[in-house]
């Protein structure tokens, strides 16, 4: 996962005036080659469990408010 702002700043540093999907893809590729971004590893099981619990509590609060 890479911050989109850092990629945007990289493109701005290269002074790219052309704004097409093809040129953007080339610049993102150039960013990946020069910076070597870290690979996404996903979430741990504990993080997934915590997120599910937080979402469940949120649903319960919405249901109690509706009632």
PDB file of N, CA, C, O and CB in Angstrom:
ATOM      1  N   UNK A   1       0.853  -1.164   0.000  1.00  0.00           N
ATOM      2  CA  UNK A   1       0.000   0.000   0.000  1.00  0.00           C
ATOM      3  C   UNK A   1       0.903   1.233   0.000  1.00  0.00           C
ATOM      4  O   UNK A   1       1.885   1.316   0.738  1.00  0.00           O
ATOM      5  CB  UNK A   1      -0.973  -0.005   1.226  1.00  0.00           C
ATOM      6  N   UNK A   2       0.547   2.149  -0.823  1.00  0.00           N
ATOM      7  CA  UNK A   2       1.352   3.362  -0.931  1.00  0.00           C
ATOM      8  C   UNK A   2       0.414   4.568  -0.848  1.00  0.00           C
ATOM      9  O   UNK A   2      -0.710   4.535  -1.350  1.00  0.00           O
ATOM     10  CB  UNK A   2       2.182   3.380  -2.264  1.00  0.00           C
ATOM     11  N   UNK A   3       0.893   5.613  -0.216  1.00  0.00           N
ATOM     12  CA  UNK A   3       0.100   6.825  -0.072  1.00  0.00           C
ATOM     13  C   UNK A   3      -0.049   7.505  -1.438  1.00  0.00           C
ATOM     14  O   UNK A   3       0.956   7.795  -2.087  1.00  0.00           O
ATOM     15  CB  UNK A   3       0.752   7.789   0.956  1.00  0.00           C
ATOM     16  N   UNK A   4      -1.290   7.765  -1.887  1.00  0.00           N
ATOM     17  CA  UNK A   4      -1.488   8.402  -3.193  1.00  0.00           C
ATOM     18  C   UNK A   4      -0.856   9.781  -3.298  1.00  0.00           C
ATOM     19  O   UNK A   4      -0.469  10.206  -4.386  1.00  0.00           O
ATOM     20  CB  UNK A   4      -2.953   8.511  -3.483  1.00  0.00           C
ATOM     21  N   UNK A   5      -0.749  10.481  -2.175  1.00  0.00           N
ATOM     22  CA  UNK A   5      -0.156  11.822  -2.211  1.00  0.00           C
ATOM     23  C   UNK A   5       1.324  11.744  -2.567  1.00  0.00           C
ATOM     24  O   UNK A   5       1.833  12.611  -3.276  1.00  0.00           O
ATOM     25  CB  UNK A   5      -0.339  12.535  -0.855  1.00  0.00           C
ATOM     26  N   UNK A   6       2.020  10.719  -2.085  1.00  0.00           N
ATOM     27  CA  UNK A   6       3.446  10.599  -2.406  1.00  0.00           C
ATOM     28  C   UNK A   6       3.629  10.308  -3.905  1.00  0.00           C
ATOM     29  O   UNK A   6       4.586  10.783  -4.517  1.00  0.00           O
ATOM     30  CB  UNK A   6       4.107   9.476  -1.550  1.00  0.00           C
ATOM     31  N   UNK A   7       2.725   9.538  -4.486  1.00  0.00           N
ATOM     32  CA  UNK A   7       2.809   9.284  -5.930  1.00  0.00           C
ATOM     33  C   UNK A   7       2.505  10.563  -6.703  1.00  0.00           C
ATOM     34  O   UNK A   7       3.162  10.858  -7.701  1.00  0.00           O
ATOM     35  CB  UNK A   7       1.831   8.153  -6.350  1.00  0.00           C
ATOM     36  N   UNK A   8       1.510  11.321  -6.244  1.00  0.00           N
ATOM     37  CA  UNK A   8       1.160  12.575  -6.909  1.00  0.00           C
ATOM     38  C   UNK A   8       2.324  13.563  -6.860  1.00  0.00           C
ATOM     39  O   UNK A   8       2.604  14.245  -7.846  1.00  0.00           O
ATOM     40  CB  UNK A   8      -0.087  13.193  -6.260  1.00  0.00           C
ATOM     41  N   UNK A   9       2.996  13.640  -5.721  1.00  0.00           N
ATOM     42  CA  UNK A   9       4.142  14.550  -5.592  1.00  0.00           C
ATOM     43  C   UNK A   9       5.300  14.098  -6.475  1.00  0.00           C
ATOM     44  O   UNK A   9       6.024  14.923  -7.031  1.00  0.00           O
ATOM     45  CB  UNK A   9       4.601  14.635  -4.127  1.00  0.00           C
ATOM     46  N   UNK A  10       5.472  12.773  -6.600  1.00  0.00           N
ATOM     47  CA  UNK A  10       6.499  12.245  -7.489  1.00  0.00           C
ATOM     48  C   UNK A  10       6.216  12.668  -8.932  1.00  0.00           C
ATOM     49  O   UNK A  10       7.127  13.075  -9.652  1.00  0.00           O
ATOM     50  CB  UNK A  10       6.573  10.706  -7.379  1.00  0.00           C
ATOM     51  N   UNK A  11       4.959  12.570  -9.347  1.00  0.00           N
ATOM     52  CA  UNK A  11       4.580  12.967 -10.709  1.00  0.00           C
ATOM     53  C   UNK A  11       4.786  14.464 -10.893  1.00  0.00           C
ATOM     54  O   UNK A  11       5.245  14.900 -11.949  1.00  0.00           O
ATOM     55  CB  UNK A  11       3.108  12.588 -11.005  1.00  0.00           C
ATOM     56  N   UNK A  12       4.449  15.263  -9.867  1.00  0.00           N
ATOM     57  CA  UNK A  12       4.645  16.713  -9.965  1.00  0.00           C
ATOM     58  C   UNK A  12       6.126  17.070 -10.049  1.00  0.00           C
ATOM     59  O   UNK A  12       6.490  18.026 -10.734  1.00  0.00           O
ATOM     60  CB  UNK A  12       4.008  17.418  -8.766  1.00  0.00           C
ATOM     61  N   UNK A  13       6.994  16.306  -9.356  1.00  0.00           N
ATOM     62  CA  UNK A  13       8.429  16.578  -9.419  1.00  0.00           C
ATOM     63  C   UNK A  13       8.980  16.320 -10.819  1.00  0.00           C
ATOM     64  O   UNK A  13       9.946  16.959 -11.236  1.00  0.00           O
ATOM     65  CB  UNK A  13       9.178  15.720  -8.395  1.00  0.00           C
ATOM     66  N   UNK A  14       8.373  15.393 -11.536  1.00  0.00           N
ATOM     67  CA  UNK A  14       8.822  15.088 -12.894  1.00  0.00           C
ATOM     68  C   UNK A  14       8.284  16.086 -13.910  1.00  0.00           C
ATOM     69  O   UNK A  14       8.589  16.000 -15.100  1.00  0.00           O
ATOM     70  CB  UNK A  14       8.398  13.683 -13.281  1.00  0.00           C
ATOM     71  N   UNK A  15       7.478  17.038 -13.431  1.00  0.00           N
ATOM     72  CA  UNK A  15       6.910  18.102 -14.268  1.00  0.00           C
ATOM     73  C   UNK A  15       6.121  17.554 -15.460  1.00  0.00           C
ATOM     74  O   UNK A  15       6.249  18.038 -16.585  1.00  0.00           O
ATOM     75  CB  UNK A  15       8.022  19.012 -14.769  1.00  0.00           C
ATOM     76  N   UNK A  16       5.324  16.556 -15.194  1.00  0.00           N
ATOM     77  CA  UNK A  16       4.494  15.958 -16.234  1.00  0.00           C
ATOM     78  C   UNK A  16       3.248  16.805 -16.448  1.00  0.00           C
ATOM     79  O   UNK A  16       2.465  17.002 -15.519  1.00  0.00           O
ATOM     80  CB  UNK A  16       4.108  14.507 -15.864  1.00  0.00           C
ATOM     81  N   UNK A  17       3.060  17.307 -17.659  1.00  0.00           N
ATOM     82  CA  UNK A  17       1.909  18.128 -17.989  1.00  0.00           C
ATOM     83  C   UNK A  17       0.788  17.312 -18.638  1.00  0.00           C
ATOM     84  O   UNK A  17      -0.365  17.743 -18.651  1.00  0.00           O
ATOM     85  CB  UNK A  17       2.329  19.256 -18.910  1.00  0.00           C
ATOM     86  N   UNK A  18       1.119  16.152 -19.168  1.00  0.00           N
ATOM     87  CA  UNK A  18       0.136  15.322 -19.849  1.00  0.00           C
ATOM     88  C   UNK A  18      -0.633  14.537 -18.790  1.00  0.00           C
ATOM     89  O   UNK A  18      -0.037  13.921 -17.907  1.00  0.00           O
ATOM     90  CB  UNK A  18       0.818  14.363 -20.885  1.00  0.00           C
ATOM     91  N   UNK A  19      -1.973  14.564 -18.887  1.00  0.00           N
ATOM     92  CA  UNK A  19      -2.805  13.894 -17.891  1.00  0.00           C
ATOM     93  C   UNK A  19      -3.738  12.907 -18.595  1.00  0.00           C
ATOM     94  O   UNK A  19      -4.908  13.201 -18.841  1.00  0.00           O
ATOM     95  CB  UNK A  19      -3.621  14.930 -17.059  1.00  0.00           C
ATOM     96  N   UNK A  20      -3.192  11.729 -18.914  1.00  0.00           N
ATOM     97  CA  UNK A  20      -3.993  10.650 -19.475  1.00  0.00           C
ATOM     98  C   UNK A  20      -3.769   9.402 -18.638  1.00  0.00           C
ATOM     99  O   UNK A  20      -2.827   9.339 -17.848  1.00  0.00           O
ATOM    100  CB  UNK A  20      -3.635  10.395 -20.970  1.00  0.00           C
ATOM    101  N   UNK A  21      -4.625   8.417 -18.808  1.00  0.00           N
ATOM    102  CA  UNK A  21      -4.470   7.176 -18.049  1.00  0.00           C
ATOM    103  C   UNK A  21      -3.154   6.482 -18.386  1.00  0.00           C
ATOM    104  O   UNK A  21      -2.492   5.923 -17.511  1.00  0.00           O
ATOM    105  CB  UNK A  21      -5.643   6.234 -18.326  1.00  0.00           C
ATOM    106  N   UNK A  22      -2.788   6.524 -19.657  1.00  0.00           N
ATOM    107  CA  UNK A  22      -1.555   5.867 -20.081  1.00  0.00           C
ATOM    108  C   UNK A  22      -0.329   6.546 -19.468  1.00  0.00           C
ATOM    109  O   UNK A  22       0.580   5.867 -18.990  1.00  0.00           O
ATOM    110  CB  UNK A  22      -1.452   5.870 -21.611  1.00  0.00           C
ATOM    111  N   UNK A  23      -0.297   7.866 -19.479  1.00  0.00           N
ATOM    112  CA  UNK A  23       0.849   8.573 -18.900  1.00  0.00           C
ATOM    113  C   UNK A  23       0.889   8.403 -17.383  1.00  0.00           C
ATOM    114  O   UNK A  23       1.964   8.291 -16.794  1.00  0.00           O
ATOM    115  CB  UNK A  23       0.797  10.065 -19.262  1.00  0.00           C
ATOM    116  N   UNK A  24      -0.297   8.385 -16.749  1.00  0.00           N
ATOM    117  CA  UNK A  24      -0.343   8.151 -15.305  1.00  0.00           C
ATOM    118  C   UNK A  24       0.187   6.768 -14.962  1.00  0.00           C
ATOM    119  O   UNK A  24       0.934   6.609 -13.997  1.00  0.00           O
ATOM    120  CB  UNK A  24      -1.773   8.310 -14.779  1.00  0.00           C
ATOM    121  N   UNK A  25      -0.195   5.768 -15.746  1.00  0.00           N
ATOM    122  CA  UNK A  25       0.282   4.404 -15.499  1.00  0.00           C
ATOM    123  C   UNK A  25       1.798   4.327 -15.637  1.00  0.00           C
ATOM    124  O   UNK A  25       2.464   3.650 -14.854  1.00  0.00           O
ATOM    125  CB  UNK A  25      -0.388   3.414 -16.467  1.00  0.00           C
ATOM    126  N   UNK A  26       2.340   5.020 -16.630  1.00  0.00           N
ATOM    127  CA  UNK A  26       3.795   5.033 -16.816  1.00  0.00           C
ATOM    128  C   UNK A  26       4.493   5.696 -15.630  1.00  0.00           C
ATOM    129  O   UNK A  26       5.539   5.226 -15.181  1.00  0.00           O
ATOM    130  CB  UNK A  26       4.162   5.763 -18.119  1.00  0.00           C
ATOM    131  N   UNK A  27       3.923   6.778 -15.128  1.00  0.00           N
ATOM    132  CA  UNK A  27       4.530   7.482 -14.000  1.00  0.00           C
ATOM    133  C   UNK A  27       4.428   6.656 -12.715  1.00  0.00           C
ATOM    134  O   UNK A  27       5.358   6.664 -11.908  1.00  0.00           O
ATOM    135  CB  UNK A  27       3.861   8.849 -13.805  1.00  0.00           C
ATOM    136  N   UNK A  28       3.320   5.948 -12.513  1.00  0.00           N
ATOM    137  CA  UNK A  28       3.190   5.086 -11.345  1.00  0.00           C
ATOM    138  C   UNK A  28       4.207   3.952 -11.424  1.00  0.00           C
ATOM    139  O   UNK A  28       4.795   3.565 -10.414  1.00  0.00           O
ATOM    140  CB  UNK A  28       1.755   4.524 -11.237  1.00  0.00           C
ATOM    141  N   UNK A  29       4.408   3.426 -12.625  1.00  0.00           N
ATOM    142  CA  UNK A  29       5.410   2.380 -12.821  1.00  0.00           C
ATOM    143  C   UNK A  29       6.811   2.926 -12.521  1.00  0.00           C
ATOM    144  O   UNK A  29       7.620   2.256 -11.879  1.00  0.00           O
ATOM    145  CB  UNK A  29       5.341   1.824 -14.267  1.00  0.00           C
ATOM    146  N   UNK A  30       7.086   4.129 -12.984  1.00  0.00           N
ATOM    147  CA  UNK A  30       8.389   4.744 -12.719  1.00  0.00           C
ATOM    148  C   UNK A  30       8.580   4.980 -11.217  1.00  0.00           C
ATOM    149  O   UNK A  30       9.681   4.804 -10.693  1.00  0.00           O
ATOM    150  CB  UNK A  30       8.523   6.076 -13.490  1.00  0.00           C
ATOM    151  N   UNK A  31       7.512   5.375 -10.532  1.00  0.00           N
ATOM    152  CA  UNK A  31       7.581   5.557  -9.079  1.00  0.00           C
ATOM    153  C   UNK A  31       7.914   4.235  -8.387  1.00  0.00           C
ATOM    154  O   UNK A  31       8.766   4.185  -7.500  1.00  0.00           O
ATOM    155  CB  UNK A  31       6.248   6.122  -8.540  1.00  0.00           C
ATOM    156  N   UNK A  32       7.234   3.171  -8.800  1.00  0.00           N
ATOM    157  CA  UNK A  32       7.465   1.862  -8.179  1.00  0.00           C
ATOM    158  C   UNK A  32       8.889   1.372  -8.425  1.00  0.00           C
ATOM    159  O   UNK A  32       9.496   0.758  -7.548  1.00  0.00           O
ATOM    160  CB  UNK A  32       6.462   0.836  -8.714  1.00  0.00           C
ATOM    161  N   UNK A  33       9.418   1.641  -9.611  1.00  0.00           N
ATOM    162  CA  UNK A  33      10.790   1.218  -9.913  1.00  0.00           C
ATOM    163  C   UNK A  33      11.817   2.012  -9.109  1.00  0.00           C
ATOM    164  O   UNK A  33      12.818   1.458  -8.655  1.00  0.00           O
ATOM    165  CB  UNK A  33      11.074   1.371 -11.407  1.00  0.00           C
ATOM    166  N   UNK A  34      11.569   3.302  -8.936  1.00  0.00           N
ATOM    167  CA  UNK A  34      12.573   4.132  -8.261  1.00  0.00           C
ATOM    168  C   UNK A  34      12.472   4.035  -6.730  1.00  0.00           C
ATOM    169  O   UNK A  34      13.495   4.047  -6.045  1.00  0.00           O
ATOM    170  CB  UNK A  34      12.420   5.592  -8.697  1.00  0.00           C
ATOM    171  N   UNK A  35      11.258   3.939  -6.194  1.00  0.00           N
ATOM    172  CA  UNK A  35      11.077   3.968  -4.745  1.00  0.00           C
ATOM    173  C   UNK A  35      11.019   2.582  -4.112  1.00  0.00           C
ATOM    174  O   UNK A  35      11.349   2.426  -2.936  1.00  0.00           O
ATOM    175  CB  UNK A  35       9.824   4.715  -4.412  1.00  0.00           C
ATOM    176  N   UNK A  36      10.608   1.584  -4.872  1.00  0.00           N
ATOM    177  CA  UNK A  36      10.498   0.237  -4.315  1.00  0.00           C
ATOM    178  C   UNK A  36       9.522   0.165  -3.153  1.00  0.00           C
ATOM    179  O   UNK A  36       9.931  -0.114  -2.026  1.00  0.00           O
ATOM    180  CB  UNK A  36      11.851  -0.248  -3.865  1.00  0.00           C
ATOM    181  N   UNK A  37       8.227   0.413  -3.403  1.00  0.00           N
ATOM    182  CA  UNK A  37       7.256   0.416  -2.296  1.00  0.00           C
ATOM    183  C   UNK A  37       7.135  -0.957  -1.652  1.00  0.00           C
ATOM    184  O   UNK A  37       7.345  -1.985  -2.295  1.00  0.00           O
ATOM    185  CB  UNK A  37       5.884   0.873  -2.792  1.00  0.00           C
ATOM    186  N   UNK A  38       6.791  -0.950  -0.367  1.00  0.00           N
ATOM    187  CA  UNK A  38       6.650  -2.215   0.344  1.00  0.00           C
ATOM    188  C   UNK A  38       5.345  -2.912  -0.068  1.00  0.00           C
ATOM    189  O   UNK A  38       4.354  -2.260  -0.399  1.00  0.00           O
ATOM    190  CB  UNK A  38       6.683  -1.982   1.874  1.00  0.00           C
ATOM    191  N   UNK A  39       5.368  -4.227  -0.041  1.00  0.00           N
ATOM    192  CA  UNK A  39       4.218  -5.005  -0.446  1.00  0.00           C
ATOM    193  C   UNK A  39       3.171  -5.037   0.654  1.00  0.00           C
ATOM    194  O   UNK A  39       3.491  -4.970   1.841  1.00  0.00           O
ATOM    195  CB  UNK A  39       4.636  -6.415  -0.819  1.00  0.00           C
ATOM    196  N   UNK A  40       1.914  -5.140   0.236  1.00  0.00           N
ATOM    197  CA  UNK A  40       0.810  -5.216   1.178  1.00  0.00           C
ATOM    198  C   UNK A  40       0.745  -6.608   1.770  1.00  0.00           C
ATOM    199  O   UNK A  40       0.751  -7.594   1.033  1.00  0.00           O
ATOM    200  CB  UNK A  40      -0.519  -4.853   0.501  1.00  0.00           C
ATOM    201  N   UNK A  41       0.683  -6.704   3.083  1.00  0.00           N
ATOM    202  CA  UNK A  41       0.689  -8.005   3.739  1.00  0.00           C
ATOM    203  C   UNK A  41      -0.688  -8.413   4.241  1.00  0.00           C
ATOM    204  O   UNK A  41      -0.867  -9.564   4.640  1.00  0.00           O
ATOM    205  CB  UNK A  41       1.661  -7.996   4.885  1.00  0.00           C
ATOM    206  N   UNK A  42      -1.638  -7.539   4.236  1.00  0.00           N
ATOM    207  CA  UNK A  42      -2.963  -7.875   4.731  1.00  0.00           C
ATOM    208  C   UNK A  42      -3.071  -7.625   6.220  1.00  0.00           C
ATOM    209  O   UNK A  42      -2.183  -7.035   6.837  1.00  0.00           O
ATOM    210  CB  UNK A  42      -3.294  -9.319   4.421  1.00  0.00           C
ATOM    211  N   UNK A  43      -4.172  -8.083   6.785  1.00  0.00           N
ATOM    212  CA  UNK A  43      -4.412  -7.862   8.201  1.00  0.00           C
ATOM    213  C   UNK A  43      -4.272  -9.173   8.966  1.00  0.00           C
ATOM    214  O   UNK A  43      -4.479 -10.260   8.427  1.00  0.00           O
ATOM    215  CB  UNK A  43      -5.806  -7.250   8.427  1.00  0.00           C
ATOM    216  N   UNK A  44      -3.920  -9.035  10.218  1.00  0.00           N
ATOM    217  CA  UNK A  44      -3.827 -10.191  11.092  1.00  0.00           C
ATOM    218  C   UNK A  44      -5.228 -10.631  11.511  1.00  0.00           C
ATOM    219  O   UNK A  44      -6.178  -9.852  11.420  1.00  0.00           O
ATOM    220  CB  UNK A  44      -2.959  -9.873  12.330  1.00  0.00           C
ATOM    221  N   UNK A  45      -5.357 -11.851  11.959  1.00  0.00           N
ATOM    222  CA  UNK A  45      -6.660 -12.367  12.372  1.00  0.00           C
ATOM    223  C   UNK A  45      -7.247 -11.551  13.527  1.00  0.00           C
ATOM    224  O   UNK A  45      -8.459 -11.343  13.591  1.00  0.00           O
ATOM    225  CB  UNK A  45      -6.540 -13.835  12.778  1.00  0.00           C
ATOM    226  N   UNK A  46      -6.392 -11.098  14.426  1.00  0.00           N
ATOM    227  CA  UNK A  46      -6.872 -10.297  15.553  1.00  0.00           C
ATOM    228  C   UNK A  46      -7.445  -8.966  15.064  1.00  0.00           C
ATOM    229  O   UNK A  46      -8.467  -8.509  15.576  1.00  0.00           O
ATOM    230  CB  UNK A  46      -5.731 -10.048  16.563  1.00  0.00           C
ATOM    231  N   UNK A  47      -6.795  -8.339  14.075  1.00  0.00           N
ATOM    232  CA  UNK A  47      -7.301  -7.089  13.526  1.00  0.00           C
ATOM    233  C   UNK A  47      -8.652  -7.297  12.859  1.00  0.00           C
ATOM    234  O   UNK A  47      -9.553  -6.473  13.019  1.00  0.00           O
ATOM    235  CB  UNK A  47      -6.307  -6.503  12.530  1.00  0.00           C
ATOM    236  N   UNK A  48      -8.805  -8.382  12.118  1.00  0.00           N
ATOM    237  CA  UNK A  48     -10.065  -8.674  11.446  1.00  0.00           C
ATOM    238  C   UNK A  48     -11.173  -8.889  12.474  1.00  0.00           C
ATOM    239  O   UNK A  48     -12.290  -8.401  12.300  1.00  0.00           O
ATOM    240  CB  UNK A  48      -9.922  -9.913  10.541  1.00  0.00           C
ATOM    241  N   UNK A  49     -10.863  -9.616  13.541  1.00  0.00           N
ATOM    242  CA  UNK A  49     -11.841  -9.866  14.601  1.00  0.00           C
ATOM    243  C   UNK A  49     -12.268  -8.567  15.269  1.00  0.00           C
ATOM    244  O   UNK A  49     -13.454  -8.364  15.532  1.00  0.00           O
ATOM    245  CB  UNK A  49     -11.266 -10.827  15.645  1.00  0.00           C
ATOM    246  N   UNK A  50     -11.314  -7.691  15.543  1.00  0.00           N
ATOM    247  CA  UNK A  50     -11.631  -6.401  16.168  1.00  0.00           C
ATOM    248  C   UNK A  50     -12.507  -5.548  15.258  1.00  0.00           C
ATOM    249  O   UNK A  50     -13.460  -4.924  15.723  1.00  0.00           O
ATOM    250  CB  UNK A  50     -10.342  -5.642  16.515  1.00  0.00           C
ATOM    251  N   UNK A  51     -12.196  -5.517  13.982  1.00  0.00           N
ATOM    252  CA  UNK A  51     -13.014  -4.750  13.044  1.00  0.00           C
ATOM    253  C   UNK A  51     -14.434  -5.290  12.976  1.00  0.00           C
ATOM    254  O   UNK A  51     -15.388  -4.514  12.927  1.00  0.00           O
ATOM    255  CB  UNK A  51     -12.386  -4.767  11.655  1.00  0.00           C
ATOM    256  N   UNK A  52     -14.587  -6.609  12.973  1.00  0.00           N
ATOM    257  CA  UNK A  52     -15.919  -7.199  12.951  1.00  0.00           C
ATOM    258  C   UNK A  52     -16.706  -6.837  14.207  1.00  0.00           C
ATOM    259  O   UNK A  52     -17.906  -6.569  14.136  1.00  0.00           O
ATOM    260  CB  UNK A  52     -15.823  -8.715  12.809  1.00  0.00           C
ATOM    261  N   UNK A  53     -16.035  -6.829  15.352  1.00  0.00           N
ATOM    262  CA  UNK A  53     -16.708  -6.478  16.602  1.00  0.00           C
ATOM    263  C   UNK A  53     -17.131  -5.014  16.615  1.00  0.00           C
ATOM    264  O   UNK A  53     -18.225  -4.685  17.072  1.00  0.00           O
ATOM    265  CB  UNK A  53     -15.798  -6.768  17.793  1.00  0.00           C
ATOM    266  N   UNK A  54     -16.274  -4.144  16.119  1.00  0.00           N
ATOM    267  CA  UNK A  54     -16.606  -2.717  16.065  1.00  0.00           C
ATOM    268  C   UNK A  54     -17.794  -2.484  15.142  1.00  0.00           C
ATOM    269  O   UNK A  54     -18.687  -1.700  15.463  1.00  0.00           O
ATOM    270  CB  UNK A  54     -15.393  -1.891  15.592  1.00  0.00           C
ATOM    271  N   UNK A  55     -17.808  -3.163  13.995  1.00  0.00           N
ATOM    272  CA  UNK A  55     -18.931  -3.019  13.063  1.00  0.00           C
ATOM    273  C   UNK A  55     -20.220  -3.555  13.672  1.00  0.00           C
ATOM    274  O   UNK A  55     -21.287  -2.972  13.482  1.00  0.00           O
ATOM    275  CB  UNK A  55     -18.632  -3.747  11.746  1.00  0.00           C
ATOM    276  N   UNK A  56     -20.126  -4.656  14.398  1.00  0.00           N
ATOM    277  CA  UNK A  56     -21.295  -5.243  15.048  1.00  0.00           C
ATOM    278  C   UNK A  56     -21.867  -4.300  16.100  1.00  0.00           C
ATOM    279  O   UNK A  56     -23.084  -4.133  16.182  1.00  0.00           O
ATOM    280  CB  UNK A  56     -20.932  -6.587  15.686  1.00  0.00           C
ATOM    281  N   UNK A  57     -21.015  -3.690  16.897  1.00  0.00           N
ATOM    282  CA  UNK A  57     -21.470  -2.729  17.902  1.00  0.00           C
ATOM    283  C   UNK A  57     -22.138  -1.540  17.221  1.00  0.00           C
ATOM    284  O   UNK A  57     -23.153  -1.036  17.700  1.00  0.00           O
ATOM    285  CB  UNK A  57     -20.289  -2.253  18.782  1.00  0.00           C
ATOM    286  N   UNK A  58     -21.575  -1.098  16.116  1.00  0.00           N
ATOM    287  CA  UNK A  58     -22.163   0.013  15.368  1.00  0.00           C
ATOM    288  C   UNK A  58     -23.556  -0.345  14.861  1.00  0.00           C
ATOM    289  O   UNK A  58     -24.471   0.476  14.928  1.00  0.00           O
ATOM    290  CB  UNK A  58     -21.259   0.404  14.193  1.00  0.00           C
ATOM    291  N   UNK A  59     -23.719  -1.550  14.363  1.00  0.00           N
ATOM    292  CA  UNK A  59     -25.038  -1.999  13.888  1.00  0.00           C
ATOM    293  C   UNK A  59     -26.022  -2.041  15.050  1.00  0.00           C
ATOM    294  O   UNK A  59     -27.172  -1.629  14.903  1.00  0.00           O
ATOM    295  CB  UNK A  59     -24.940  -3.397  13.215  1.00  0.00           C
ATOM    296  N   UNK A  60     -25.579  -2.538  16.206  1.00  0.00           N
ATOM    297  CA  UNK A  60     -26.448  -2.593  17.373  1.00  0.00           C
ATOM    298  C   UNK A  60     -26.893  -1.205  17.814  1.00  0.00           C
ATOM    299  O   UNK A  60     -28.056  -1.010  18.167  1.00  0.00           O
ATOM    300  CB  UNK A  60     -25.744  -3.295  18.516  1.00  0.00           C
ATOM    301  N   UNK A  61     -25.982  -0.246  17.797  1.00  0.00           N
ATOM    302  CA  UNK A  61     -26.354   1.129  18.159  1.00  0.00           C
ATOM    303  C   UNK A  61     -27.376   1.681  17.177  1.00  0.00           C
ATOM    304  O   UNK A  61     -28.324   2.345  17.596  1.00  0.00           O
ATOM    305  CB  UNK A  61     -25.108   2.040  18.197  1.00  0.00           C
ATOM    306  N   UNK A  62     -27.215   1.431  15.906  1.00  0.00           N
ATOM    307  CA  UNK A  62     -28.173   1.920  14.914  1.00  0.00           C
ATOM    308  C   UNK A  62     -29.530   1.257  15.098  1.00  0.00           C
ATOM    309  O   UNK A  62     -30.563   1.906  14.933  1.00  0.00           O
ATOM    310  CB  UNK A  62     -27.653   1.668  13.493  1.00  0.00           C
ATOM    311  N   UNK A  63     -29.540  -0.027  15.438  1.00  0.00           N
ATOM    312  CA  UNK A  63     -30.808  -0.719  15.649  1.00  0.00           C
ATOM    313  C   UNK A  63     -31.530  -0.212  16.894  1.00  0.00           C
ATOM    314  O   UNK A  63     -32.749  -0.040  16.883  1.00  0.00           O
ATOM    315  CB  UNK A  63     -30.573  -2.218  15.763  1.00  0.00           C
ATOM    316  N   UNK A  64     -30.777   0.028  17.964  1.00  0.00           N
ATOM    317  CA  UNK A  64     -31.421   0.545  19.179  1.00  0.00           C
ATOM    318  C   UNK A  64     -31.950   1.955  18.954  1.00  0.00           C
ATOM    319  O   UNK A  64     -32.989   2.322  19.502  1.00  0.00           O
ATOM    320  CB  UNK A  64     -30.435   0.535  20.361  1.00  0.00           C
ATOM    321  N   UNK A  65     -31.248   2.741  18.159  1.00  0.00           N
ATOM    322  CA  UNK A  65     -31.728   4.095  17.846  1.00  0.00           C
ATOM    323  C   UNK A  65     -32.997   3.994  17.004  1.00  0.00           C
ATOM    324  O   UNK A  65     -33.933   4.766  17.214  1.00  0.00           O
ATOM    325  CB  UNK A  65     -30.631   4.923  17.095  1.00  0.00           C
ATOM    326  N   UNK A  66     -33.045   3.069  16.067  1.00  0.00           N
ATOM    327  CA  UNK A  66     -34.231   2.916  15.229  1.00  0.00           C
ATOM    328  C   UNK A  66     -35.435   2.462  16.039  1.00  0.00           C
ATOM    329  O   UNK A  66     -36.564   2.871  15.770  1.00  0.00           O
ATOM    330  CB  UNK A  66     -33.959   1.927  14.108  1.00  0.00           C
ATOM    331  N   UNK A  67     -35.186   1.609  17.040  1.00  0.00           N
ATOM    332  CA  UNK A  67     -36.289   1.144  17.881  1.00  0.00           C
ATOM    333  C   UNK A  67     -36.788   2.249  18.790  1.00  0.00           C
ATOM    334  O   UNK A  67     -37.717   2.034  19.569  1.00  0.00           O
ATOM    335  CB  UNK A  67     -35.857  -0.058  18.712  1.00  0.00           C
TER     336      UNK A  67
END
